[in-house]
Amino acid sequence: MKNLATRRTIRQYSHREVSQELLNRLMSEASRTQTMGNLQLYSVVVTRSAEKKKQLAPAHFNQPMVTQAPVVLTICADFNRTSEWARNRKAEPGYDNFLSFINASIDALLYTQTLCNLMDEEGLGYCYLGTTVYMPQMIIDVLELPKLVMPVATLTVGWPAEEPPLSDRLSLESFVHQETYQNYTPQAIDAYYQYKEGLEENRHFCEVNQKETLAQIFTDIRYTKKDNEAMSAGLLEVLKHQGFL
């Protein structure tokens, strides 16, 4: 059993099969996670075929693990199933709104994290793809998602073929606030980010990108204002298309 303190993101996988029996067991066990109103406002689309993975890859900026992993799981916020249940039981659903999307997204992400923990225990490797909400319409089209179903998380899954170094994490003091939120002074920022900024790989990252600080890597290259605004506009359009706005 792995410890969360040594959890690693795995991007390279062996050719060993991830059996449907094992995957089904873990997905079933994960359904015991917390859920709003006991409604389980999520669905999981399992992708194994090379053709489907190839179709999904552009939505994730063609990251190699999407096509190389034995299994790709797309976890969706899903109010379609609950709405259909209501209509078939003489009830009129009212879940075509933003609050319902948020509630279903929370359910889906709680399920995703529980599933990740269970896969860790089995020795499976996985990579959480934050790209899922960048170009969701592509995923919706490939997976044929109906109204009130929205992809919110993707996991590439397989047996690890690597053991990468642990990524750094901020200290407990940097994100836990006692009683009320305490805003960050320049001195506190210096203390909390000193270790991250001092890592050799991060210093090298700044050098090769000709940036003075690590923060500039994130603001000027990785997550720019221009890209964030463009993808936000796209996300809002997709939420309208899927019936949540």
Sequence and secondary structure as in RCSB ss.txt:
>XXXX:A:sequence
MKNLATRRTIRQYSHREVSQELLNRLMSEASRTQTMGNLQLYSVVVTRSAEKKKQLAPAHFNQPMVTQAPVVLTI
CADFNRTSEWARNRKAEPGYDNFLSFINASIDALLYTQTLCNLMDEEGLGYCYLGTTVYMPQMIIDVLELPKLVM
PVATLTVGWPAEEPPLSDRLSLESFVHQETYQNYTPQAIDAYYQYKEGLEENRHFCEVNQKETLAQIFTDIRYTK
KDNEAMSAGLLEVLKHQGFL
>XXXX:A:secstr
   GGG      B S    HHHHHHHHHHHTTS  GGG   EEEEEE  HHHHHHHGGGGTT HHHHHSSEEEEE
EEE HHHHHHHHTTT      SHHHHHHHHHHHHHHHHHHHHHHHHHT EEEEEGGGGTSHHHHHHHHT  TTEE
EEEEEEEE BS          HHHH  SSS     HHHHHHHHHHHHHSHHHHHHHHHTT SSHHHHIIIIIS H
HHHHHHHHHHHHHHHHTT  
